[in-house]
Amino acid sequence: QVQLVESGGGLVQAGGSLRLSCAASRTIFTINAMSWYRQAPGKQRELVATITSAGNTTYTDSMKGRFTISRDNAKNTVYLQMNSLKPEDTAVYYCNAVYRLWHYWGQGTQVTVSS
C-alpha cells in the first residue's frame, strides 16, 4: 500500500505561483509512476503531469511551460511547481501513485486562483 499526503495549496492571485508537495509512505523508487491530477467544480478529474520511477516526465498540453513536476527521492516527495497561474487553474489537486498496478490517491489540496 501507499499513503499519499498533499500540501501546499492555497489562494493566490492570477500570475502567481504555488508549489504543491506529495509525500509518499514508501520509497518512491519503488513506485512505477506518480502523477498530479486536478478536478474543478462540475468537471471531470484531469491529468496534469506524471513522473516515472526513471524520472521521465509528461505533461498535459495546457500545462506545459507553466507547471513542472519533480521529485526528491531522499524525502519520498513529489512536487508540482505551478507558475503563471490562471483562474481556470482553480481546482482540487490530487496526487496519484501507481504501485504494482494499483492506483493510490491522496486526499487532495485546494488551489484557488483569483482574477
VEXZASE-379485 format. One record per residue (C-alpha): residue number from 1; x, y, z. Coordinates in nm, 2 decimals. Each point is the difference from the previous one (the first is absolute). Layout:
NUM, X, Y, Z
...
// end
This chain:
1, 0.00, 0.00, 0.00
2, 0.09, 0.36, -0.05
3, -0.12, 0.29, 0.20
4, 0.02, 0.35, -0.15
5, -0.02, 0.33, 0.17
6, -0.03, 0.32, -0.20
7, 0.08, 0.35, 0.12
8, 0.07, 0.35, -0.14
9, -0.34, 0.10, -0.13
10, -0.15, 0.34, 0.07
11, -0.13, 0.32, -0.14
12, 0.22, 0.19, -0.25
13, -0.05, 0.29, -0.24
14, 0.01, -0.06, -0.38
15, 0.35, 0.00, -0.12
16, 0.13, -0.13, 0.33
17, 0.17, -0.33, 0.09
18, -0.05, -0.29, 0.24
19, 0.19, -0.32, 0.07
20, -0.20, -0.31, 0.09
21, 0.16, -0.29, 0.19
22, -0.10, -0.36, 0.01
23, 0.17, -0.21, 0.27
24, -0.01, -0.38, -0.05
25, 0.01, -0.26, 0.27
26, 0.25, -0.22, -0.19
27, 0.31, 0.05, -0.20
28, -0.10, 0.16, -0.32
29, 0.26, -0.19, -0.19
30, -0.23, -0.30, 0.04
31, -0.31, 0.19, -0.14
32, -0.05, -0.04, -0.37
33, -0.13, 0.35, -0.06
34, -0.12, 0.29, 0.19
35, -0.24, 0.26, -0.14
36, -0.19, 0.31, 0.08
37, -0.36, 0.02, -0.10
38, -0.25, 0.28, 0.06
39, -0.38, 0.03, 0.01
40, -0.18, 0.33, -0.03
41, -0.36, 0.04, 0.12
42, -0.24, -0.17, -0.24
43, 0.28, -0.15, -0.21
44, 0.17, -0.33, -0.04
45, 0.33, -0.07, 0.16
46, 0.28, 0.06, -0.24
47, 0.36, -0.10, -0.02
48, 0.25, 0.29, 0.06
49, 0.35, -0.16, -0.01
50, 0.17, -0.34, 0.06
51, 0.35, -0.10, 0.11
52, 0.11, -0.36, -0.03
53, 0.24, -0.19, 0.22
54, 0.26, 0.06, -0.27
55, -0.05, 0.37, 0.03
56, -0.18, 0.05, -0.33
57, -0.26, 0.28, 0.00
58, -0.31, 0.06, -0.20
59, -0.25, 0.29, 0.01
60, -0.34, 0.08, -0.13
61, 0.04, 0.25, -0.28
62, -0.18, 0.28, 0.17
63, 0.24, -0.02, 0.30
64, 0.32, -0.02, -0.20
65, 0.24, 0.28, 0.07
66, -0.19, 0.11, 0.31
67, 0.01, -0.31, 0.22
68, 0.30, -0.21, 0.10
69, -0.01, -0.34, 0.17
70, 0.30, -0.11, 0.19
71, 0.10, -0.23, 0.28
72, 0.23, -0.02, 0.30
73, 0.09, -0.37, 0.05
74, 0.15, 0.06, 0.34
75, -0.32, 0.15, 0.13
76, -0.23, -0.24, -0.19
77, -0.18, 0.31, -0.13
78, -0.13, 0.11, -0.34
79, -0.05, 0.37, -0.07
80, -0.21, 0.20, -0.24
81, 0.14, 0.35, -0.07
82, -0.28, 0.21, -0.15
83, 0.09, 0.34, -0.15
84, -0.20, 0.26, -0.19
85, -0.32, -0.13, 0.17
86, -0.33, 0.08, -0.16
87, -0.35, 0.01, 0.15
88, -0.08, -0.31, -0.21
89, 0.27, -0.19, 0.20
90, -0.23, 0.02, 0.30
91, -0.07, -0.36, 0.11
92, 0.07, -0.27, 0.25
93, 0.34, -0.15, -0.08
94, 0.05, -0.37, 0.07
95, 0.31, -0.20, 0.02
96, -0.01, -0.35, -0.16
97, 0.24, -0.29, 0.03
98, 0.01, -0.32, -0.22
99, 0.15, -0.28, 0.20
100, -0.02, -0.36, -0.11
101, -0.28, 0.09, -0.24
102, -0.21, 0.15, 0.28
103, -0.09, 0.37, 0.01
104, 0.02, 0.19, 0.33
105, -0.13, 0.35, 0.06
106, 0.06, 0.28, 0.25
107, -0.27, 0.20, 0.16
108, 0.05, 0.30, -0.23
109, 0.10, 0.36, 0.06
110, -0.20, 0.30, -0.11
111, 0.16, 0.26, -0.23
112, -0.20, 0.31, -0.06
113, 0.12, 0.27, -0.25
114, -0.17, 0.33, 0.03
115, -0.02, 0.24, -0.30
// end
